[in-house]
């Protein structure tokens, strides 16, 4: 049986060989089509030197076994000078039996020894059919930085799987790229004159990024307007072509009309170099009013006008060594009558009929004051100089204003003796001219000898104004309000002042000001006690209260268990004083105002254990003893009223007494402290206004 089996097998094999031999004999007489030639295409076939490009490769006409590609290397090699990137991954497509199999492969690059070469390993897992024939391979997206040297280069794709390796090559072209444009002429900034042609010999060289001369490339010329940088002027020639050695030369010409510094750009292939041309103004040709007013000017006051020296193209021209004398005129264009006067200052100054634009300057400013006859009209102003076009402008003058007829005063009705008081003077209409107003300061029907005034403010205590009753001030044209400031001596305390202002129409408004004292105290002849809750204005001593040689004899105070005489020193808040008077006297208190916020803090005083002569820390007579001693509660035991000008009706009170007596402003009391403590006042200094 075994023999038969083998015999049958041999018979079958012999039959198959016979069929194949017959097939070959038949086909031998039929010609075969030639196999497709192996080839490599590379795109882009042409790119710029130094540029980063994404290269694609297609190898076609292949006849490789699938096993020689799957899991094998594929080398892409550029010439030295190119640099291949190892990222991103590239797409590799392998065509077998008409079907394409794809894989994404990260290029492996030896950046030190061979940065121009990338190895791509086709994954064995790509799925190529076993025994299949590879007819094409593509590589897409290989990132390469081109060499900087232009020329034609050979790129190869090598399959390392077959024995031997299979290599395909293709030529690519690297185009030159401009690296820089350098100028050898001009070496300094040329100059020119507005309205005249500027001619500049421009020479230079263009090199590519490899530093080699770049021949046959166009070099363009352009010039920018100095006042409008986005405006390009026409130059001739507009371009030339570099010679074989990369150099170029051209006489660039343009005709500017504006003075200033022009930038001329020389560019090639995206690179450029520049030089400046300084264009000076042409000769002076005309006078021009610079920006004359376009709306009506006031009939009162003065309007600034600037006359400028210019060339025919509108460029400002500096006056020569002797300057340029300019005559001025303002007139009615219909009647030719004079319509205004010129001055050399906005206020005051002198009237002028001409002005000289000084050497080295191109303009001068004058001040026009219309005449009354120009009200509501359009007048013509001219500036004239020999051999120059006249500057002329039409200016509209506003109508004559309606004069004010009434004065109003605005002021606080309460003042503080010795401190400045502001009075606002208002008109019912804007002043059409300067007005002289008179100020009267009255104490009843008589001049107030203790008051002065000024138009300048001084916040210092007992500051004085430079003017008195019946003096005047100027209320300026074109204003509707201004302030005057009233000053008084300490004598004003308890008095009333009437401020009267007159000089417009029949109105004589008044502003009454009451100078009530901040606090008062009446003393009898002989011994009295007193105190102050705050520092006093001025020197702050007894004299600030109204004491003098005729009413004052002697004063003492008690501090830290000892007596000391009081002469000219300032009185301390919260401290009590014994004062002996020669006669009955009424005291007016004026407290010191705080000039800074740091000074607007209520006063304090340290009390020692034992007896202390304490002053009242407020001018509020509704307060009780316990109120003024609240800050030392628990540290005092007894309060004794010495009388002598204090609130009557009680002589002493203990700290634990349920009923606490009232206090009087300016009182002083004996307070027995069981422990040291800090007494706090109950009022703060006012801010100076």
NORGI-V155341 format. One record per residue. N is the residue number from 0. PHI is phi in degrees with one decimal (* if undefined). NEAR is the number of other C-alpha atoms within 12 Angstrom. D_LAST is the distance of its C-alpha to the last C-alpha in whole Angstrom. Layout:
# NORGI-V155341
N_PHI_NEAR_D_LAST / N_PHI_NEAR_D_LAST
This chain:
# NORGI-V155341
0_*_7_139 / 1_-61.5_8_137 / 2_-59.9_9_139 / 3_-61.4_10_139 / 4_-61.9_11_135 / 5_-64.7_12_135 / 6_-65.4_13_137 / 7_-62.8_14_135 / 8_-62.7_14_132 / 9_-64.0_14_134 / 10_-65.1_14_135 / 11_-63.2_14_132 / 12_-64.9_14_131 / 13_-64.2_14_133 / 14_-63.9_14_133 / 15_-64.0_14_129 / 16_-66.5_14_130 / 17_-65.1_14_133 / 18_-64.8_14_130 / 19_-64.6_14_128 / 20_-64.9_14_130 / 21_-65.0_14_131 / 22_-64.6_14_127 / 23_-68.4_13_127 / 24_-64.0_12_130 / 25_-68.1_12_129 / 26_-69.9_12_125 / 27_-61.6_11_127 / 28_-87.7_10_128 / 29_-107.2_10_124 / 30_-71.6_8_122 / 31_-89.9_8_118 / 32_-71.7_7_115 / 33_-67.8_8_113 / 34_-66.2_11_110 / 35_-63.7_13_107 / 36_-72.0_15_106 / 37_-68.2_24_103 / 38_-151.7_25_100 / 39_-129.4_31_96 / 40_-113.1_28_93 / 41_-129.0_34_90 / 42_-132.8_26_87 / 43_-73.5_28_85 / 44_-76.0_24_88 / 45_-139.3_23_85 / 46_-151.9_29_82 / 47_-89.2_30_79 / 48_-60.8_33_79 / 49_76.2_26_77 / 50_-83.7_26_76 / 51_-90.1_22_76 / 52_-125.1_27_78 / 53_-99.2_27_80 / 54_-95.2_32_84 / 55_-120.9_28_86 / 56_-125.9_39_90 / 57_-135.0_32_93 / 58_-101.1_38_96 / 59_-126.5_29_99 / 60_73.0_23_103 / 61_-81.1_31_103 / 62_-145.3_29_106 / 63_-113.6_33_104 / 64_-67.4_26_105 / 65_-56.7_34_103 / 66_-68.3_29_103 / 67_-88.2_32_102 / 68_-117.8_45_99 / 69_-62.3_38_98 / 70_77.5_23_96 / 71_-110.0_27_97 / 72_-89.0_29_95 / 73_-134.4_39_94 / 74_-98.5_34_92 / 75_-108.7_46_90 / 76_-124.8_37_90 / 77_-103.7_36_88 / 78_-67.2_29_89 / 79_-59.2_21_87 / 80_110.5_26_84 / 81_-87.6_32_83 / 82_-129.6_33_81 / 83_-93.4_37_81 / 84_-92.0_32_79 / 85_-86.5_25_80 / 86_-146.6_21_77 / 87_-81.6_18_77 / 88_-63.1_23_81 / 89_-108.1_32_83 / 90_-91.5_31_85 / 91_-113.0_34_89 / 92_-116.5_36_91 / 93_-117.9_42_95 / 94_-99.0_34_98 / 95_-130.2_31_101 / 96_51.5_21_104 / 97_84.6_17_101 / 98_-109.0_18_98 / 99_-100.1_22_95 / 100_-112.6_29_94 / 101_-111.7_26_90 / 102_-151.2_28_88 / 103_-108.1_25_85 / 104_-126.5_31_85 / 105_-83.7_28_83 / 106_-65.5_35_84 / 107_-104.1_28_85 / 108_-127.3_27_84 / 109_-88.3_17_85 / 110_-68.8_19_81 / 111_-91.0_10_83 / 112_-92.9_12_86 / 113_-145.0_22_87 / 114_-67.6_27_83 / 115_-90.1_32_85 / 116_-124.4_34_87 / 117_-124.5_38_87 / 118_-107.1_34_89 / 119_-113.5_39_89 / 120_-100.3_33_91 / 121_-72.4_38_92 / 122_-60.2_27_92 / 123_-63.3_23_96 / 124_-84.7_19_94 / 125_-63.1_26_94 / 126_94.0_24_97 / 127_-65.4_31_99 / 128_-66.9_23_103 / 129_-64.0_18_105 / 130_82.5_17_108 / 131_-72.4_22_106 / 132_-110.4_26_105 / 133_-85.3_34_102 / 134_-108.4_30_102 / 135_-156.7_35_98 / 136_-137.9_42_95 / 137_-124.1_38_92 / 138_-129.4_40_88 / 139_-124.8_33_85 / 140_86.8_30_82 / 141_-78.7_41_82 / 142_-85.9_34_79 / 143_-136.6_39_80 / 144_-94.5_29_78 / 145_-68.3_40_80 / 146_-62.9_34_82 / 147_-84.2_29_80 / 148_-95.5_32_83 / 149_-70.0_31_84 / 150_152.8_23_88 / 151_-105.4_22_91 / 152_-131.9_27_91 / 153_-99.3_23_93 / 154_-116.8_35_92 / 155_-122.4_30_94 / 156_-126.2_36_94 / 157_-117.3_33_97 / 158_-92.6_37_98 / 159_-94.6_26_99 / 160_-77.5_25_101 / 161_-68.1_23_104 / 162_-116.2_15_107 / 163_-79.5_11_106 / 164_-59.4_18_103 / 165_-113.0_25_102 / 166_-121.8_24_100 / 167_-116.3_30_99 / 168_-128.9_27_97 / 169_-153.8_29_95 / 170_-91.6_25_93 / 171_-125.8_30_90 / 172_-114.2_24_88 / 173_-107.0_33_84 / 174_-82.0_27_83 / 175_-68.4_32_81 / 176_-130.4_33_77 / 177_-64.8_37_75 / 178_-94.7_29_73 / 179_-162.9_28_72 / 180_-118.6_36_72 / 181_-119.8_32_72 / 182_-108.7_29_71 / 183_-109.5_21_73 / 184_-154.0_25_73 / 185_-81.4_26_70 / 186_-95.9_17_69 / 187_-131.2_16_66 / 188_-69.1_21_64 / 189_-68.8_25_66 / 190_-123.5_25_64 / 191_-154.5_28_65 / 192_-127.8_29_64 / 193_-54.5_32_62 / 194_88.4_22_65 / 195_-111.5_21_68 / 196_-68.8_21_70 / 197_-100.8_30_69 / 198_-120.8_24_72 / 199_-132.0_31_72 / 200_-77.5_24_75 / 201_-109.6_36_73 / 202_-126.1_30_76 / 203_-176.3_35_75 / 204_-145.1_40_77 / 205_-114.7_44_76 / 206_-122.5_36_77 / 207_-84.0_34_78 / 208_-67.6_27_76 / 209_-89.3_25_79 / 210_84.0_23_78 / 211_-97.1_24_81 / 212_-56.3_29_82 / 213_-109.7_34_81 / 214_-96.4_26_84 / 215_73.9_23_84 / 216_-101.3_30_80 / 217_-75.2_29_78 / 218_-113.8_41_75 / 219_-104.5_33_73 / 220_-121.3_37_70 / 221_-150.2_32_67 / 222_-131.0_37_64 / 223_-104.4_29_61 / 224_-65.0_29_59 / 225_-67.1_23_56 / 226_-97.5_18_53 / 227_-135.4_16_54 / 228_-62.4_16_56 / 229_-89.1_12_57 / 230_-101.3_14_60 / 231_-100.2_21_63 / 232_-84.9_27_65 / 233_-80.1_22_69 / 234_-120.3_27_70 / 235_-135.2_24_74 / 236_-72.3_24_76 / 237_-85.0_24_74 / 238_-162.0_25_76 / 239_-139.8_29_79 / 240_-116.8_28_81 / 241_-67.5_29_81 / 242_-84.8_21_85 / 243_-58.5_16_87 / 244_-90.7_19_85 / 245_81.5_31_82 / 246_-90.7_31_80 / 247_-148.2_36_79 / 248_-154.3_29_79 / 249_-161.2_29_77 / 250_-95.0_23_76 / 251_-87.6_34_73 / 252_-131.4_27_72 / 253_-156.1_31_69 / 254_-118.8_25_67 / 255_-85.8_36_64 / 256_-115.0_29_62 / 257_-102.2_32_58 / 258_-75.9_32_57 / 259_141.2_27_56 / 260_-101.3_28_57 / 261_-94.5_36_60 / 262_-102.1_31_61 / 263_-100.4_38_65 / 264_-105.5_31_66 / 265_-113.9_41_69 / 266_-130.6_33_70 / 267_-154.3_36_73 / 268_54.1_28_73 / 269_87.2_19_70 / 270_-107.3_24_69 / 271_-152.7_27_68 / 272_-138.4_31_67 / 273_-132.1_30_64 / 274_-145.5_33_64 / 275_-105.6_29_62 / 276_-121.2_36_63 / 277_-92.1_28_60 / 278_-104.7_30_61 / 279_-91.5_29_59 / 280_-64.1_31_59 / 281_-77.5_27_61 / 282_-64.2_25_62 / 283_-57.6_30_59 / 284_-131.4_27_60 / 285_-157.7_34_57 / 286_-107.7_41_54 / 287_-139.1_37_51 / 288_-77.9_34_48 / 289_-83.7_26_46 / 290_47.3_18_44 / 291_-64.5_28_44 / 292_-61.0_21_41 / 293_-97.7_13_43 / 294_-111.3_14_41 / 295_-61.8_23_40 / 296_-100.1_31_38 / 297_-73.7_33_36 / 298_-66.3_35_38 / 299_-97.8_35_35 / 300_81.6_32_33 / 301_-124.2_28_35 / 302_-116.6_31_37 / 303_-74.8_26_38 / 304_-129.9_35_42 / 305_-113.2_32_43 / 306_-102.3_40_47 / 307_-124.7_42_49 / 308_-92.3_45_52 / 309_-133.7_35_55 / 310_-87.8_29_58 / 311_-68.7_23_60 / 312_-100.7_25_59 / 313_88.6_25_55 / 314_-86.0_31_55 / 315_-66.8_31_52 / 316_-121.7_36_54 / 317_-71.8_28_53 / 318_-68.8_29_54 / 319_-71.5_18_57 / 320_-55.0_14_56 / 321_-84.1_13_56 / 322_75.4_22_54 / 323_-126.8_34_54 / 324_-79.2_29_53 / 325_-125.4_35_52 / 326_-90.5_25_52 / 327_-116.9_39_50 / 328_-151.1_36_50 / 329_-133.4_38_48 / 330_-149.9_33_51 / 331_-77.5_28_52 / 332_-65.1_22_55 / 333_-87.8_13_57 / 334_-92.6_15_57 / 335_67.1_15_56 / 336_-74.3_18_53 / 337_-58.0_25_50 / 338_-126.5_34_47 / 339_-171.5_38_45 / 340_-119.2_34_44 / 341_-109.8_38_43 / 342_-132.3_28_40 / 343_-97.3_27_40 / 344_-150.6_22_36 / 345_-66.8_20_33 / 346_-137.8_20_32 / 347_65.6_13_33 / 348_67.9_13_37 / 349_-125.1_18_40 / 350_-72.0_21_42 / 351_-132.5_23_45 / 352_-116.3_25_48 / 353_-153.1_27_49 / 354_-146.2_30_48 / 355_-113.8_31_50 / 356_-72.2_32_49 / 357_-70.8_22_49 / 358_-56.8_18_52 / 359_84.4_18_51 / 360_-117.1_22_49 / 361_-112.2_33_49 / 362_-154.9_31_47 / 363_-150.9_33_44 / 364_-112.3_32_41 / 365_-124.3_39_41 / 366_-126.4_35_39 / 367_-95.0_42_41 / 368_-120.4_40_39 / 369_-64.4_39_41 / 370_-79.8_28_43 / 371_-58.0_23_42 / 372_-66.5_24_46 / 373_-85.4_35_45 / 374_-56.7_26_43 / 375_74.5_22_44 / 376_-115.9_28_47 / 377_-103.7_30_48 / 378_-110.2_36_48 / 379_-111.6_32_50 / 380_-116.3_42_49 / 381_-132.1_38_51 / 382_-125.2_40_51 / 383_-127.2_31_55 / 384_-149.4_28_57 / 385_-58.0_15_60 / 386_67.7_15_62 / 387_-120.5_23_60 / 388_-64.0_22_59 / 389_-70.7_26_56 / 390_-84.5_31_53 / 391_-139.1_28_52 / 392_-147.4_29_50 / 393_-96.2_26_49 / 394_-125.6_36_46 / 395_-86.5_29_44 / 396_-106.3_37_42 / 397_-66.4_26_40 / 398_-67.6_22_41 / 399_-63.2_25_39 / 400_-71.8_21_36 / 401_-75.5_19_35 / 402_-67.8_24_33 / 403_-70.0_28_30 / 404_-127.3_22_31 / 405_-136.7_25_28 / 406_-109.0_34_24 / 407_-127.3_29_22 / 408_-111.0_31_18 / 409_-127.0_26_16 / 410_-160.8_27_13 / 411_-71.2_22_11 / 412_-82.8_21_14 / 413_-115.6_26_12 / 414_-120.9_37_11 / 415_-121.7_42_10 / 416_-54.3_44_13 / 417_89.2_40_12 / 418_-112.2_42_9 / 419_-66.7_39_8 / 420_-125.5_44_8 / 421_-88.5_31_9 / 422_-120.5_36_13 / 423_-94.1_27_14 / 424_-103.7_37_18 / 425_-120.9_30_21 / 426_-105.3_36_24 / 427_-74.4_21_27 / 428_-141.3_21_28 / 429_-60.8_27_28 / 430_-62.1_32_28 / 431_-84.0_28_32 / 432_-159.9_25_32 / 433_-74.9_21_30 / 434_-117.7_26_29 / 435_-97.4_20_28 / 436_-110.6_29_25 / 437_-106.7_30_25 / 438_-114.9_39_22 / 439_-116.6_37_23 / 440_-115.7_37_21 / 441_-120.9_29_23 / 442_-106.6_27_24 / 443_72.2_18_26 / 444_-96.8_14_29 / 445_-108.3_17_28 / 446_-58.2_22_26 / 447_-85.7_29_23 / 448_-68.0_25_24 / 449_-96.9_30_20 / 450_-129.5_44_18 / 451_-134.8_37_18 / 452_-151.2_40_16 / 453_-163.8_33_16 / 454_-96.7_29_16 / 455_-113.9_23_14 / 456_-94.7_23_11 / 457_-134.9_26_10 / 458_-89.8_27_8 / 459_-69.7_24_11 / 460_-65.5_31_11 / 461_63.4_30_14 / 462_-63.6_27_14 / 463_-125.1_30_16 / 464_-84.5_29_17 / 465_-88.7_21_20 / 466_-123.6_25_21 / 467_-127.1_29_22 / 468_-57.5_31_24 / 469_87.6_25_26 / 470_-79.3_24_25 / 471_-122.1_24_25 / 472_-143.8_29_23 / 473_-97.7_26_25 / 474_-90.9_33_24 / 475_-74.2_24_26 / 476_-60.6_27_28 / 477_71.8_26_28 / 478_-117.1_25_24 / 479_-120.6_26_23 / 480_-150.9_25_20 / 481_-157.9_28_17 / 482_-119.1_29_14 / 483_-119.4_38_14 / 484_-129.7_36_12 / 485_-101.6_50_13 / 486_-120.3_44_13 / 487_-134.5_41_15 / 488_-87.3_32_17 / 489_-63.3_40_17 / 490_-62.0_31_20 / 491_-69.1_36_18 / 492_-56.2_35_18 / 493_84.1_28_20 / 494_-112.3_28_20 / 495_-118.7_31_20 / 496_-122.6_40_19 / 497_-114.2_34_20 / 498_-101.7_45_19 / 499_-123.2_39_22 / 500_-125.2_41_23 / 501_-142.2_32_26 / 502_138.5_29_29 / 503_-128.7_29_30 / 504_61.1_18_32 / 505_-104.0_12_32 / 506_-74.8_21_29 / 507_-135.3_24_27 / 508_-65.9_29_24 / 509_-126.1_26_22 / 510_-129.7_31_18 / 511_-78.4_28_18 / 512_-128.3_36_15 / 513_-99.5_26_16 / 514_-101.1_36_15 / 515_-64.6_25_17 / 516_-66.6_32_17 / 517_-63.4_37_15 / 518_-162.9_31_19 / 519_-127.1_28_22 / 520_-152.7_30_26 / 521_-104.7_27_29 / 522_-114.7_32_32 / 523_-90.5_24_35 / 524_-64.4_21_37 / 525_105.3_21_39 / 526_-81.6_26_37 / 527_-142.0_37_34 / 528_-113.8_41_32 / 529_-155.7_48_28 / 530_-158.7_44_26 / 531_-134.2_46_22 / 532_-78.7_42_21 / 533_-137.3_42_18 / 534_-63.0_40_17 / 535_-89.1_36_17 / 536_-68.7_37_15 / 537_71.4_28_16 / 538_-76.3_21_20 / 539_75.5_28_20 / 540_-93.4_29_23 / 541_-60.6_39_25 / 542_-64.5_29_25 / 543_-66.8_33_21 / 544_-89.0_40_22 / 545_112.3_31_24 / 546_-75.2_29_28 / 547_-150.2_20_30 / 548_-64.4_15_33 / 549_-83.0_16_35 / 550_-116.8_24_33 / 551_-117.3_30_33 / 552_-115.7_24_36 / 553_-160.5_26_36 / 554_-143.4_31_34 / 555_-135.4_28_35 / 556_-138.7_34_33 / 557_-124.9_29_36 / 558_-138.2_28_35 / 559_54.6_21_37 / 560_80.2_17_40 / 561_-139.3_14_40 / 562_-94.7_17_39 / 563_-144.2_17_36 / 564_-80.7_19_35 / 565_-107.3_25_32 / 566_-118.0_22_31 / 567_-105.6_18_28 / 568_-68.9_20_27 / 569_-67.7_24_24 / 570_-77.7_37_24 / 571_-92.5_34_24 / 572_-58.6_40_22 / 573_72.2_43_25 / 574_-111.8_40_28 / 575_-91.4_40_30 / 576_-137.2_43_31 / 577_-99.9_39_34 / 578_-127.1_33_33 / 579_-105.9_31_36 / 580_-107.5_30_35 / 581_-84.8_21_37 / 582_-158.6_21_36 / 583_-63.9_23_34 / 584_-147.6_26_30 / 585_-101.2_24_27 / 586_-98.3_33_24 / 587_-112.3_34_21 / 588_-92.6_43_18 / 589_-123.2_44_15 / 590_-80.1_42_14 / 591_-69.1_38_12 / 592_-86.2_33_9 / 593_-83.2_25_9 / 594_-81.5_20_9 / 595_-132.6_15_11 / 596_-62.0_14_12 / 597_-64.0_13_15 / 598_-90.5_18_14 / 599_-89.1_20_13 / 600_-114.0_21_16 / 601_-57.4_24_18 / 602_-78.0_27_21 / 603_-135.6_29_24 / 604_-148.6_30_27 / 605_-83.1_25_31 / 606_-106.2_33_34 / 607_-94.8_26_37 / 608_-63.4_22_40 / 609_105.0_24_41 / 610_-80.5_28_40 / 611_-135.2_38_36 / 612_-91.6_41_34 / 613_-107.9_47_31 / 614_-92.4_47_28 / 615_-79.3_48_26 / 616_-92.6_45_23 / 617_-159.6_37_22 / 618_-105.3_33_21 / 619_-89.2_24_23 / 620_-77.8_23_26 / 621_-84.0_17_28 / 622_-77.4_23_28 / 623_-107.8_28_32 / 624_-56.4_44_33 / 625_-64.5_32_33 / 626_-68.5_25_30 / 627_-73.2_40_28 / 628_-107.7_40_31 / 629_-59.3_22_31 / 630_-73.6_23_30 / 631_-118.2_30_34 / 632_-57.4_26_36 / 633_88.2_20_39 / 634_-116.9_28_39 / 635_-123.7_35_39 / 636_-118.7_26_42 / 637_-138.1_28_41 / 638_-124.0_36_38 / 639_-113.5_31_39 / 640_-95.4_34_38 / 641_-77.7_28_38 / 642_72.9_25_37 / 643_52.7_27_36 / 644_103.5_33_33 / 645_-73.6_36_33 / 646_-59.9_32_34 / 647_-80.2_17_37 / 648_106.1_17_40 / 649_-152.3_20_40 / 650_-116.0_21_41 / 651_-159.3_25_41 / 652_-149.8_27_41 / 653_-93.5_27_42 / 654_-64.7_28_40 / 655_-93.8_16_43 / 656_-70.0_14_43 / 657_-68.3_11_42 / 658_-105.7_14_41 / 659_-108.3_24_37 / 660_-73.9_28_36 / 661_-75.5_26_33 / 662_-115.6_35_30 / 663_-118.2_36_28 / 664_-64.5_39_25 / 665_84.9_42_25 / 666_-68.9_47_29 / 667_-139.9_41_31 / 668_-135.8_44_34 / 669_-84.1_39_37 / 670_-123.0_43_37 / 671_-95.8_33_40 / 672_-95.6_32_39 / 673_-82.3_21_42 / 674_-155.6_20_41 / 675_-60.5_23_38 / 676_-162.0_25_35 / 677_-110.8_26_31 / 678_-86.9_35_29 / 679_-109.7_31_25 / 680_-72.6_34_23 / 681_-111.2_30_22 / 682_-150.8_24_18 / 683_-118.1_26_15 / 684_-62.9_30_12 / 685_-78.8_25_9 / 686_-76.8_18_6 / 687_-67.2_24_4 / 688_-97.9_20_0
